[in-house]
Structures are given as C-alpha cells and as structure tokens.
Amino acid sequence: MRKDATVIGLISFAHGMSHFYQLLLAPLFPFIKDELGVSYAALGFLVAVFYTLSALFQPLAGFVVDRYGARSVLLGGVALLIVGAFVQGLATNYAMLALGAALTGVGNSVFHPADFAILNSRVSTSRLGYAFSAHGVVGYVGYAVAPVFSVAIGAAFGWQASLLAGAVLGIALLCLLLLNSRHLHIEKHLPAAKKTSFGEDARVLMAWPVVLCFLYFAVFAAGLTGLQSFGVSAMVEQYGVAATAASSALTAYLVSAALGILAGGFVAARAKRHDLVAAAGLAVNALAVLLIAMNQVSGAALPAALAIAGFASGLVAPSRDLIVRASTPPGAAGRVFGFVYSGLDVGSFATPVFYGWMLDHQMAQGVFYAVFAFTALAILTVLQLPGRSVLVRDISSIKKA
C-alpha cells in the first residue's frame, strides 16, 4: 500500500501541475493586453496554439512511452513546461509568448500517456480505481489554484513575475520527481527486437473500442469547454444574474466535480458495470444542464443545479478510465491513452468559436443546449463500448484474490 500511495501521489501531483500550467497564462490576459498592446483575439490564439500542439503531440508521446519508457517522457514534459513558462515570463513581445505557448503545449502532451502507463504498471489492480480518482481530483485542484496564484502575483508584482513564479514551482516538481524516480520506472513494453510496425500501431489505435474512447473524450470536452469558458456569459445573458453570481455557480460545478471524482474512485472499486456507472453519471449531468437551458431553474438555484451536474460528471471519471483500460491491448497503454486523451484537446480547441458565435447572436440558451447535446453523445459512446465482460472478470478475480 505504501508503494502504491507513493506512486499515486507523485503522478497525481504531476497531473495537477499540468492543469495548473493550462490556466496559468489566461487570467493574466488583461495585464498583458495593456502592456504589450495586443488584442484579446491574439491572446486567445495563444490558448489555441497550446491545445493544438498538445493534441498533435499526445499520440506521439504515447508511442514514445511504449517504446522507451514513461519516466523519461514524463520528466521531459515537465522540463518543457518549465522552459515554456520561463520564456513567457521573460517575454517582451508577442512572439516570445507564442513560443512559450508552443513549448508548454508540447510539454502538456506527455502527461496522460505517461501518467496512465505508470499507474497501470506500478499500482495494484485493486487500487486502480482510487488511483484514477486521485489523479482526476488533483487535476481539478490544479485548475482551481492557477487563476488565484497567477492573478494574485500578477496584481502585486506584474504578469511576468507571475509566470516566472509558476516556472519555479515547476522546478520544485521536477526535483521531487527526480528524487523519487525509482518509483516511476516501468519495463518497456516494446523491446527493440519486438517493436511493432507503423501499420500494426495504426491498427491498434483504429480498433473500434479505442476510436469510441477517443470520440467520448472529444464530445465530452466539447461540452465541458462550453460550460467552463462560456457558461458564465450565457447565464448572465439568459437569466439576467450578476457576473459574480454566475461565476459562483461555475465554481460550484468545479468544486463538486472534484468531490465527484473522489467519490467515483470508491464506486469504481466496487462496481461491476463501469459502463452503466459512466452512463448514469453523464445522464444526470445532461439532465441538469437541459433544465437550465429550458429555463426550468431559477437564477438563485443555478449553483445547486450546476453542483449536481458537476458531481455527477466527476463521478464518471474513474469508471471511464477503467473502461479505457479494458479497451487497451497489452503493451499499448502509452499509445492508447495518449491517443484517446488527445480527444480532450480536440474538443477543447474545436468548439469555442461555435459557442462564441451563439452568444454574439443572442442565443445564450443555445450554449446550454449544445452542452446537453455533447453530453448525450458521450453517453452513446460509453454504451457502445465493448469489453464490459472483461471488466467484470477483472473485478471478480480481484475479489477472489
């Protein structure tokens, strides 16, 4: 248990830092805009660069993990995050900010394939549900901490100091991982004599269960992006509530999602049908959002409705990760997790323009209807996934042991 806890703690902390870096720059846009004289559209393009490169390099990182080991890939990704944050912290022009966004985007691409390869290899099967739960919870903590950290330091000492302070935190993480690197070592799944061809690798990733997992993450992220990035504006337009009240409702969603992930670890460790757990959680999430879209929730009740949606959404995460694991052929964890989790980045950069267009055309309700539709599509992908009997056999063998 001690070894499992150490690995789970290290990987979860690294995952939290990757989420921290995803939201480190954006809260500083008002400061950067005034000082460098660039538009919000140009600053938004930096976010697109980050997620585009993360999506493109994540499957490649998965291949590298399977062929050369996850530990070095994870350490390399952390190093790129640090370098990217330093470049942005020293930036005196837009080009340096773009270069930093590119470096951090590539660095961000390694975490899902490396993290899940290490967790699947180093953590006892009976504790994987808890491991995936902790991994997700700490990721949300990283999201929550980043805006407070960056704005507080940015307001007091300037936006460049904030980014440099973020880089220093990354150095602390890198030192921690290096000091405990023995806990991150896993055997290479593909020895030099047995490396697969590109065609064989492609067949693994194009297997229908793996494609469905990718589609799940893409449509789920498409809905989550609408809620996180445009939910506040949509609530202000549709319900006429103050921006602070709408922001509080979104905070209720994020906090409840973290609690849901924590609870989902216990559910995943005991459930036999992870597909039904995931579908049920997504259904509750979708129903709550649909009621908001239909004006069936009062403005005062928005935080409660979104808290329910967030908890149900978070509850899904550990079972979802076990479904992906069941769809992964032996020795392909890095490739498969890298490919399917790139769907998060695809959904994140593919839909913001669509949501913005609806708000520009006074279609605030459309934002929530779209979030509902994407969540409903995610339910369909989960229910179509095969391999559920494999999960049942795995759990049964654990209980017998």
Secondary structure, DSSP 8 states (H G I E B T S, - for coil): -HHHHHHHHHHHHHHHHHHHHHTTSGGGHHHHHHHHT--HHHHHHHHHHHHHHHHHHHHHHHHHHHHH-HHHHHHHHHHHHHHHHHHHHT-SSHHHHHHHHHHHHHHHTTHHHHHHHHHHHHS-GGGHHHHHHHHHHHHHHHHHHHHHHHHHHHHHH-HHHHHHHHHHHHHHHHHHHHHTGGGG----SS-GGG---HHHHHHHHTSHHHHHHHHHHHHHHHHHHHHHHHHHHHHHHHH---HHHHHHHHHHHHHHHHHHHHHHHHHHHH-S-HHHHHHHHHHHHHHHHHHHHTT-S-GGGHHHHHHHHHHHHHHHHHHHHHHHHHTS-TT-HHHHHHHHHHHHHHHHHHSHHHHHHHHHTT-HHHHHHHHHHHHHHHHHHHHH---HHHHHHHHHHHHH-
